């Protein structure tokens, strides 16, 4: 997030100066690709590179100190870096760590932050096309670590709309179902978590083609983003029109889903099924 915020500011400064990527690359003595990576937040510039840019853009010494502080934060490795994640997921975990609110719509799975260790292990083992057997425990450990955001001093707010199909698939896996469904009930009692079940009785709905997540951030930091996962990977979406469309879609799904109380009642029935 900090790399992206710094990159956005550097792109704005370059645009205001009316200069091209090629001109800035020549100034820094590097490739245009490297400058582009700075501006998209893929990489953070070194301190000397940042100072050259800020002096070039006539930024005051006081403001330069602010930019350097952001650069230092942006250059730090996130806690998740030790898990050797692919880029598409590492970026998501970083943004999830900085988010204020997470909204999930899930078709087949219990949302990751609401999974028990046993359930997480079971679904990770099944996804053997994505995970080598030796990597299963590392992935489960990561998922448990991500859940700490729900219990932080300023906890992540999570609103989950879960298709009833995910519950029934869980029920059929007897060695994980009771604990997982009970865990959902327990998590739903927390003030920062809402769980809504979209029931079979509601029939067809507008997101039959897939699940998605929406991330909201503190004001004046970064606009909302979306995330979609598929069989062999996933990707972040920051196109504002697409994110807005998914925001509207989530609202419709939440409106059609059961209330928190009725959702808990349905889950309770399945615990004892």
Phi, psi and omega per residue, in radians:
X1 nan -0.742 -3.130
X2 -1.218 -0.636 3.044
X3 -1.081 -0.728 -3.139
X4 -1.155 -0.733 3.131
X5 -1.104 -0.754 3.109
X6 -1.133 -0.758 3.127
X7 -1.061 -0.706 3.120
X8 -1.085 -0.707 3.127
X9 -1.174 -0.696 3.134
X10 -1.161 -0.666 3.096
X11 -1.141 -0.687 3.134
X12 -1.143 -0.721 3.125
X13 -1.110 -0.735 3.133
X14 -1.136 -0.741 -3.131
X15 -1.121 -0.754 3.124
X16 -1.103 -0.540 3.119
X17 -1.407 -0.136 3.128
X18 1.201 0.567 -3.084
X19 -1.956 2.705 -3.100
X20 -1.634 2.910 3.042
X21 -1.043 -0.662 -3.124
X22 -1.104 -0.706 -3.138
X23 -1.153 -0.704 3.133
X24 -1.245 -0.638 3.096
X25 -1.083 -0.709 3.112
X26 -1.131 -0.695 3.108
X27 -1.044 -0.748 -3.090
X28 -1.510 -0.222 -3.083
X29 1.209 0.733 -3.123
X30 -2.434 -3.054 3.139
X31 -1.450 2.765 3.058
X32 -1.136 -0.537 3.108
X33 -1.067 -0.697 3.127
X34 -1.134 -0.751 3.099
X35 -1.087 -0.731 3.111
X36 -1.058 -0.665 3.121
X37 -1.165 -0.609 3.041
X38 -1.068 -0.794 -3.006
X39 -1.325 -0.418 3.082
X40 -1.581 -0.134 3.136
X41 1.509 0.132 3.109
X42 -1.165 -0.702 3.098
X43 -2.319 2.720 3.050
X44 -1.767 2.501 3.095
X45 -1.239 2.772 3.011
X46 -1.270 2.931 3.121
X47 -1.068 -0.817 3.111
X48 -1.035 -0.719 3.127
X49 -1.094 -0.734 -3.141
X50 -1.142 -0.730 -3.124
X51 -1.113 -0.702 3.084
X52 -1.031 -0.793 -3.130
X53 -1.112 -0.828 -3.076
X54 -1.166 -0.663 3.063
X55 -1.139 -0.689 3.121
X56 -1.080 -0.635 -3.125
X57 -1.562 0.139 3.095
X58 1.031 0.746 3.096
X59 -1.458 2.364 -3.095
X60 -1.120 2.769 -3.139
X61 -1.060 -0.659 3.137
X62 -1.111 -0.788 3.130
X63 -1.239 -0.551 3.094
X64 -1.063 -0.628 3.132
X65 -1.117 -0.641 3.117
X66 -1.164 -0.788 3.113
X67 -1.068 -0.706 -3.130
X68 -1.156 -0.642 3.089
X69 -1.096 -0.737 3.095
X70 -1.112 -0.724 -3.131
X71 -1.079 -0.727 3.133
X72 -1.083 -0.756 3.099
X73 -1.130 -0.691 -3.109
X74 -1.177 -0.449 -3.084
X75 -1.464 -0.218 -3.133
X76 -1.250 2.525 3.086
X77 -1.420 2.375 3.118
X78 -1.234 2.776 -3.121
X79 -1.015 -0.450 -3.072
X80 -1.430 -0.094 -3.042
X81 -1.133 -0.444 -3.126
X82 -1.279 -0.156 -3.090
X83 -1.568 0.015 3.056
X84 0.933 0.974 -3.093
X85 -1.491 2.644 2.993
X86 -1.143 2.700 -3.052
X87 -0.972 -0.733 -3.070
X88 -1.081 -0.554 -3.139
X89 -1.601 -0.569 3.087
X90 -1.040 -0.738 3.118
X91 -1.094 -0.707 3.123
X92 -1.118 -0.816 -3.108
X93 -1.068 -0.684 3.088
X94 -1.066 -0.738 3.140
X95 -1.252 -0.653 3.093
X96 -1.066 -0.643 3.141
X97 -1.111 -0.592 -3.108
X98 -1.614 -0.134 -3.034
X99 -1.276 2.687 2.994
X100 -1.595 -0.586 -3.071
X101 -2.494 2.446 3.082
X102 -2.136 2.232 3.064
X103 -2.098 2.124 -3.110
X104 -1.955 2.463 2.796
X105 -2.089 2.145 -3.084
X106 -2.164 2.286 3.124
X107 -1.527 -0.845 -2.958
X108 -2.062 -0.349 -3.041
X109 -1.993 2.653 2.873
X110 -1.237 2.353 -3.129
X111 -0.935 2.491 -3.027
X112 -0.931 -0.746 -3.092
X113 -1.301 -0.133 3.131
X114 -1.935 0.175 -3.115
X115 -1.496 2.550 2.952
X116 -1.379 2.881 3.114
X117 -1.073 -0.682 -3.109
X118 -1.170 -0.746 3.120
X119 -1.148 -0.779 3.133
X120 -1.031 -0.717 3.132
X121 -1.150 -0.742 -3.112
X122 -1.074 -0.798 -3.105
X123 -1.279 -0.515 3.106
X124 -1.226 -0.706 3.094
X125 -1.088 -0.715 -3.135
X126 -1.139 -0.549 3.141
X127 -1.467 0.927 -3.052
X128 -1.203 -0.291 3.050
X129 -1.253 -0.263 3.137
X130 -1.908 -0.385 -2.996
X131 -2.348 2.129 3.029
X132 -1.201 2.587 -3.136
X133 -0.904 -0.624 -3.120
X134 -1.250 -0.235 -3.091
X135 -1.752 -0.103 -3.041
X136 -1.028 -0.893 -3.065
X137 -1.133 -0.591 3.100
X138 -1.127 -0.709 3.133
X139 -1.196 -0.673 3.101
X140 -1.135 -0.742 3.115
X141 -1.043 -0.735 3.101
X142 -1.060 -0.786 -3.116
X143 -1.078 -0.695 3.099
X144 -1.160 -0.664 3.124
X145 -1.132 -0.692 3.130
X146 -1.076 -0.542 -3.088
X147 -1.183 -0.269 -3.137
X148 -1.073 -0.423 3.114
X149 -1.065 -0.471 -3.136
X150 -1.296 -0.283 -3.063
X151 -2.041 0.166 -3.102
X152 -1.205 2.952 3.119
X153 -1.030 -0.698 2.984
X154 -1.997 1.496 -2.936
X155 -1.238 2.640 3.001
X156 -1.125 2.331 3.018
X157 -1.494 2.284 3.107
X158 -2.199 2.271 3.042
X159 -2.119 2.025 -3.066
X160 -2.030 2.260 2.963
X161 -1.940 2.059 -3.014
X162 -2.098 2.232 3.066
X163 -1.102 2.493 3.093
X164 -1.015 -0.441 3.129
X165 -1.012 -0.674 -3.138
X166 -1.097 -0.630 3.127
X167 -1.181 -0.774 -3.091
X168 -1.205 -0.594 3.062
X169 -1.152 -0.643 3.089
X170 -1.134 -0.767 -3.126
X171 -0.991 -0.639 -3.100
X172 -1.263 -0.201 3.099
X173 -1.800 1.500 -2.903
X174 -1.040 -0.569 -3.050
X175 -1.326 -0.174 3.120
X176 -2.153 -0.254 -2.917
X177 -1.141 -0.865 -3.043
X178 -1.057 -0.833 -3.125
X179 -1.155 -0.705 -3.121
X180 -1.147 -0.776 -3.118
X181 -1.211 -0.657 3.069
X182 -1.109 -0.688 3.106
X183 -1.080 -0.703 3.084
X184 -1.025 -0.766 3.130
X185 -1.083 -0.750 -3.127
X186 -1.142 -0.749 -3.131
X187 -1.178 -0.613 3.134
X188 -1.143 -0.263 3.110
X189 -1.469 -0.208 -3.140
X190 -1.295 2.498 -3.066
X191 -1.158 -0.361 -3.104
X192 -1.675 0.118 -3.067
X193 -2.244 2.277 3.010
X194 -2.060 2.349 3.084
X195 -2.199 2.151 3.124
X196 -2.159 2.335 3.102
X197 -1.779 2.260 3.054
X198 -1.589 1.873 -2.960
X199 -1.385 2.714 3.058
X200 -0.997 -0.629 -3.085
X201 -1.070 -0.291 -3.134
X202 -1.400 -0.139 3.067
X203 1.261 -2.616 -3.129
X204 -1.153 2.647 3.109
X205 -2.471 3.077 -2.943
X206 -1.431 -0.077 -3.125
X207 -2.196 0.707 3.109
X208 -1.111 -0.397 -3.066
X209 -1.388 -0.218 3.127
X210 2.968 2.866 3.093
X211 -1.555 2.872 3.080
X212 -2.838 2.873 3.077
X213 -2.298 2.601 3.087
X214 -2.128 2.354 -3.133
X215 -2.045 2.251 3.100
X216 -2.021 2.465 -3.011
X217 -2.117 2.899 3.087
X218 -0.980 2.531 -3.140
X219 -1.018 2.594 3.116
X220 1.188 0.294 3.093
X221 -1.983 -1.046 -3.058
X222 -2.736 2.460 3.138
X223 -1.208 2.851 3.121
X224 -1.006 2.662 3.113
X225 -2.350 2.849 3.109
X226 -2.202 2.818 -3.142
X227 -2.474 2.350 3.092
X228 -2.287 2.397 -3.117
X229 -2.052 2.594 3.111
X230 -2.415 -3.026 -2.927
X231 -1.024 -0.591 -3.051
X232 -2.149 0.341 3.132
X233 2.931 -2.716 3.131
X234 -2.994 2.987 3.117
X235 -2.705 2.603 3.040
X236 -1.497 2.564 3.119
X237 -2.146 2.109 3.088
X238 -2.092 0.123 3.030
X239 -1.137 2.077 -2.999
X240 -1.077 -0.602 3.140
X241 -1.196 -0.729 3.132
X242 -1.177 -0.749 3.122
X243 -1.085 -0.706 3.117
X244 -1.114 -0.681 3.115
X245 -1.135 -0.725 3.106
X246 -1.188 -0.591 3.070
X247 -1.060 -0.801 3.105
X248 -1.113 -0.746 3.137
X249 -1.078 -0.755 3.130
X250 -1.073 -0.730 3.114
X251 -1.028 -0.705 3.122
X252 -1.155 -0.738 3.136
X253 -1.145 -0.715 3.118
X254 -1.128 -0.663 3.133
X255 -1.144 -0.642 -3.107
X256 -1.412 -0.355 -3.097
X257 -1.300 2.909 3.093
X258 -1.173 2.699 3.044
X259 -1.122 2.930 3.104
X260 -1.014 -0.755 -3.110
X261 -1.138 -0.822 -3.128
X262 -1.189 -0.558 3.083
X263 -1.125 -0.762 3.124
X264 -1.095 -0.647 3.119
X265 -1.126 -0.742 3.129
X266 -1.114 -0.788 3.123
X267 -1.068 -0.734 3.130
X268 -1.043 -0.705 3.105
X269 -1.079 -0.702 -3.106
X270 -1.273 -0.472 3.101
X271 -1.022 -0.653 -3.072
X272 -1.746 0.212 -3.105
X273 -1.292 nan nan
